[in-house]
Each structure stands twice: as structure tokens, then as C-alpha cells.
Amino acid sequence: EERSAAGYEASLSALGLLLGANAYKPAGKGRADSVWLFGSDLWLTLEAKSEAWNDGLVSMDDVRQTNTQMTSLAKDTNTAVAAQKASILITPKRLADPDAADIADDHVFLVSVDDISELAGTVLEVWTEIRSQTHGLEKEEAERVTGRLLHAAGVLPEMIYRRLTLTPVAATAVEHA
């Protein structure tokens, strides 16, 4: 399991490619660690804090950085932000500082490192199955089988979006003592 920042970022983009996205690490300061673009309709930015410790809270700095990534992506691609979008903050931390939660944009969600690892495992399993079941098939039949298997595994773009947007950062504030 890759936890170093550089290796984890590269792994995120590789995972996005396996999911059928135009996935890459944008150039420039303050950009997402990976973006997954499913055409112009669905965009995901991913900010990995995979080296963070489990204790402590998601910080104001992490939320501020994640808040801006969708706008930066739109400017970088010279296009409007996709109607369906999410900025995913990947961290072992499960709660946000109350002030950080207060400033989190509606499109910013918290996902655990374990959840991303589980998704990656599912994707690798389904692609192994796809390769096995489509070997020697004509293109149309192979595409049908591939679509059925991706759907059954829950890894089509809309399903990935739903899977990664279960926990809005704004809803994860730890109560003030």
C-alpha cells in the first residue's frame, strides 16, 4: 500500500485511468494531487493527505486548499466547471476542526485512505475479470461484457461519484468542548 505523497498521487491518477477518466496530476502550485474528468459532465479533484496521522482534525489549511481546486481546474482547462463535481479530501482523519468544517464548500468531501484502497482493490479485481471474460470476443460483445462487469462492481462514473461523496467535510466537525 503506497502512502508516500508522490507515489500515492501517481497511484490516484492510475486508478482514475482504470475507471475510464481522463486522469492526471495538474501542473502548478496548489493544484489537486489528481483529477478525474469523466467528460465535461463529471469532475473529481482529489487531494491526498495520505501521510497524515490518524489523530487530530482536518485543518483549515487542508479545507482551504481543497475548496479552490475545482476553480483552478476550470481555469487550467479553460472550461466551465462540470455540473456534477466533487473535491475529495483523502485522509485517515475522520473529523474536521469546527472552523474548517464551517468554511468547507458544498462540493468538498472526506474519504478515508482505506476507502480508496478498497476502491482500488475492487477495480483491479474487476479488470482481471474483464480480461478473462472478454478474451477473444468481438468488440461489441466485449464492450457489453465490460459494461456489465463495471456496473456489477459499482465502478461506473456515477457510482464512483456517489461512493466518494458520502461524507461532506461540513458535516464532520468535532463538537467544541
Buried (B, 14 or more C-beta within 10 A) or exposed (E): EBBEEEEBBBBBBBBBBBBBBBBBBBEEEEBBBBBBBBEEEBBBBBBBBBEBEEEEBBBBEBBBBBBBBBEBBBEBBEEEBBEBBBBBBBBBBEBBBEEBBEBBBEBBBBBBBEBBBEBBEBBEEBBEBBEEBBEEEEEEEBEEBBEEBBEEBEBBBEBBBEBBBEBBBBEBBBEEE
